[in-house]
Amino acid sequence: MFEVTDLTVHYDGAMALNCVNLKVEEGEFVGVVGPNGSGKTTLLRAVSGVLTEVEPGKKERPSLSGTIMFDKKRIEKLDPWQIAKMGIIHCPERRRPFAEMSTLENLQMGAYLRKDKEGIKKDLERVYELFPVLKERKNQMSKTLSGGEQQMLAIARALMSKPKLLLIDEPSLGLAPILKETVLKCIREIWLSGVTILLVEQDVAITLATAQRIYVLAHGRIATQGTKEELMKNRDVREIYLGL
């Protein structure tokens, strides 16, 4: 369904990703783990096409080489909206709701590229079932939601785009343990409903507990990959890359 080949990204001359190779089959739940600065967020930004802009604190646009395939089509040169229309939806790090919009308006923005009114209505009810608090807060300004509620909103907004492949970046960041559990349970339910997921997480325990296969990213490279069982069998992988 999705494959990255020799993906290399430079920021201001510094290499962020170095010949990364990764693939996700339809219906899989795949995780990517690694320390801060390993390139996890850059990977998702490259896939969703949002590396095209100059980032705060950077002098120039990132340069990208390699290929990104989705449903047998190359997408690395497409605009973000074209990639989203194909079904790759990015749920970014640190939630990023539209602050001056209500919870409901944020969810409606998730369906911006869709025309199927009945389908949108059905999916809105679905996200309310997954995240009942969002229904309670539907008229509340999103900037006034708690961190956990904003994370739920970010995932729900992504779901309103009807994703084929859902990219989720650090969903547990800054959340209390009980909220982490709630959010991750909902992500698992989304996967079980048939949505393919690529999850980026710094919390190794979370990824080991949820993903079917895991890639370990270190210094911009894929250091190793495998199932939880395969990774845990290797003492060096456990100690050096997983910190276990």
N, C-alpha and C positions, 0 to 999 in steps of 0.2 A: 504493500500500500504506500509506503513512504521510505525513502532511502537517501542518506547523505553520503557523498563520496568525496574524499580528499578536501573537505571543507576547511579553508584557511581564511582567517580574518585578521587584518592589521588595524590598529588604532594609532594614529600619529606615528607610524613607523614601528610601533611595538606589536608583537604577535600575540593575539588573544586566543586564537584557535589555530592548531597546527595539524593539517591533514587528518581531520576527524572523519571517521567512517561509522555510520550508525544506521540501523534500519528498524522499522516497526511494521509488523504484520497487521492486517485488518483484525480488529477485535482484541488486540493485545493491550496490556497495561505495562508500559515500560518506564523504568525510572532512571534518572541520571543523578549521581551523587558526586560530591567533591567539595573541597574547602572554598572559602571566599577567594575570588580571583582566579579560579580554575577555568572559567569560561562558560559556566552553565547558562547564565542569562544571555550572554552573547550568542550562544547556540540557538536558543529559542527566538531571539530577535532576528537572527539571520533567516531562520525558517519562515517566520511570519512576514518578513520583508521590511521590518521597521529599522533596519540598519542604514537606511538611505539618508537619514538626517544627521547633521552635526550634533553630537550630544553636549550637554552642559559640561564645561571644563575641558572639552576637546577642541583642537584647532581645525581639524578637517574631518570629512566623512570617512568612515571606515572603508577599507577596500576588502573585497570578497572574491575568492576564487574557489573552484570546485563545483560540484553539481548537487542540486537538491531535486529529487524526483517525487512526485505525488500523483498517484493514479496514472503512472506511465507518462507523465508530462513533466518537463523541466520547469521549475518555478523560481529559480534564484534571481531572475531578472524581472520578475513581475512586480507590480505595485502592491502594497499591502491590501488594498481593497479587492484586487483581483484574486489574491491568495485567499482572503476571507470568503469571497464568493464561491471558491472551489470547495470550501468546507474545512479549512485549517483556521482554527480560532485560538487566539492567544489570550490567556488570562494572566496579566502581568504581575510582577512582584510589587508589593506594597499597595495592592488593591486598586488605587487610582480611579475612584468613582468620579462622575461628573458632579463636582461639589455643589454647584448651584441648582442642580436638578433634584427632584424627589426620587425616592426609591423606585416608584413605578415608571417615571420618565427614564431613568437609567435602564430599566429592563426593556422598555420600548426601544431605546436606542440600540440595544443588542440585536433587535430584529430589523434594523434599518434597511438592510439589503433584501429583505424578504417581501413578497407580495401576497402570500397566502394568508389572508386574514383569519380564516378559521383555524389554520395550523398555529398561527401566532397566539390566538386565544387559548388553544389547547395547551400549548407549551407554557404559557403564563400560569395556568392552573397547575401544571406539572411542577414548576419551580416553587410555587407556593406550597405544594405538598412536601417537597424536599426541604424547604426552608420556611416554615410557617411564620417565623418572626418577620420575614419580609412582607408578608401580607398585612401583618399588624402595623408595620411601619411604611406602608405604601405611599402615604401622603407626606411623610417626613423627609426633610432635606437630607440628602445622603451624607453631607459633611458632618451631620450631627449624630450619625450612627456610631456605635462602638466599633473597635477594631475587628472584633469577631463578626459583627453584623456586616461591616464593609467587605470582609473577605467572602462571606456568603453571597453578598450582592455581586461581587466581581465574578464569582463562579456562575451564579444564576444568569447574569447578563451575557456571559459567554455562551451559556446553554441556549439562550434565546436566539442565537445566530444559527442554531441547528448544526452543530459541528459534526464532521466526520472524524476529524482528528483534533482533540482538545489538548493544547499546550498549557500546562499549569506551572507557574513559577513561584516556588517557595510559599505554598499556601499556609504553612504553619508559622511563618515568621511573625514574631511578636505576640503570639496568642498564648493564653493560659492553657495548661494541659487539658482541662475539660473541654475547652472550645476546640483545641486541636483534634480531639477525639470526634467531636460532632462533625467538623468540617471534613475530616478524612473518611468518616463513615458515609457521608453524602457523596464524596468523590467516588468511593467504591460502588455505591448504588448507581451512579451515572455510568460507570464502566459496565456494570452488570446489565444495564439497559441497552447496551450495544454500541456505546461511544468508545472509540479507540483513544487511549490516553498516553501522552508523554509527559511525565511528571519530573520536574527538577526540584530537588530538595537538598538542603545542607544537613538536615537531621537524618542520619543514616538509618536509625532504628525505624523511623516512619516508612522509609522506602523499602526496607527489608520486609516489613510487615504487610505491605500493600502490593508492590509490583511483582509481576511474573518474571521479568528479566531486568537486570540492572547493568548500566554502564558506569564505570568509575572514571571520572574526568580529573586529570591532574596536570597542572602547568600547560593547559590548552590541548592536551592529548588524551586519547582514550588509553588509560593505563591497563584496564582489564574489563571483562564483562562476563556475565553468566547469571544463572539463577541464584537465589539466596543460598541454596544448598551447595552449589558449586563454589561460590565465593567464600562461604564459611569454612569449607574444607581446607582452604589454603591459609596457613598460619601467617605468612608474609602479607597477604592481601588483608586479612583481618586486622593485623597490627599497624601496617604502614598506611593503608588507604581507608580502612573503615574505622580505625581507632577503637577496636573491640578486643 
